[in-house]
């Protein structure tokens, strides 16, 4: 989104270029240039680009943090599931008279062997 806004300001607007009107009315072009300099349009566009760069960097940083948080959560879930699987396998071996449902313990059995 920031990239699109930056392109909108730099590429698709007529802020940086002399409008087509001044091709036909060349006498007004010096006035346009003076107003452009007076309003510091070029400096304002540079400031806008720098601010958009900062926002873009911030969004990239936040996106990276969200990816790290999501991957950490998945790692914790996998570790908990493995611990449950191992606990069920240990319980199954220590208490052979207790029947575990089919399929439980296969993964733990592979880990232990």
N, C-alpha and C positions, 0 to 999 in steps of 0.2 A: 504493500500500500504506500509506504514512504517512497519507494522507488518510482511508483506511478505518479505521485504528487510532484516529485522532483522533475521527472520528465515533462510533466504538464507545464511546470513553470519555466523550464529551460528550452524545451523544443517546440511546444505547440502554441505558446502564447507569443504575441507580438511585442512583448515588453523589451526584448533585447534588440530587435530589428526595427529599422525605420519602416513605418506602415506604408502600404501601397499608395495611399492617398498622396504622399509626397513625391511620388514618381510623376504624377500629373501636375501638382502644384509645387514646383520646386522652390518657389519664393518663401514658402512656409517651413521648409526643412531646417534652415538655421534656427528658427524659433523653436522648433521641436527639439533640436539638439541642445539648445540652451536650457530648455525646461527639463530635459532628460538629465543634464549635468546638475541643474539646480536641485532636482529631487533625488540625486545620487542613486539612480536606478541600478547602475552596475554594482555599486557597493552593496546595495540592499539585496541584490540577487546573490552576491557572494556570501553575505551573512546568512541568507536563507539556505543556501547550499550547505554551509558549515553546520547550521542547526539541524538540517535534515540528515547530515552525516552522523551527527551525535545521536539523534533519535534512532537512526538505522543501526548504529553500533549497540545502543541500549537494547533494541528489540532482538538483535542477534544474540546478545548475552542472555537475555531472559529466555529465549528459545532454547539455548544450550542448557540453561539451568533446568528447564522443564524436562528436557530429554534425559538429563542426568537423574532427576528425581524419579522419573518413570522407570528408567532402567534399574535404579536402586530398589524401587518397590518390587519390581519383578524378581530381582535377585533374592530379596527377602522371602517372597512367596515360594520360590523354588526351594530355598533352604528349609523353610518350615515344612513343605511337603515331603522333602527327603527325610527330615527328622521324624515325621509321622510315620512314613513308610518303614524306617529302621525300627522305630519303637514297636510297630505292629509285628514286624518280623521277629524281634527279640521276644516279645510276648508270646508269639506263636511257638517259638522254640522252647521257651522256658515253661510254657503251659501247653503241652501237646494235647491235653484232653479238651482244650477250648478250640473249637473249630472256627477258623477265620473264613470269611467269604472268599470265593474263588477269585484269583487274580491279585489279591492283596499279598504283598510280600515278594512278588516276582522281581520288582526293581531292586528292593533291598537285598534280595538273595544274590542278584548279579553284582551288587556293590560289595557284599561281604565275601564273595568267592573270588 
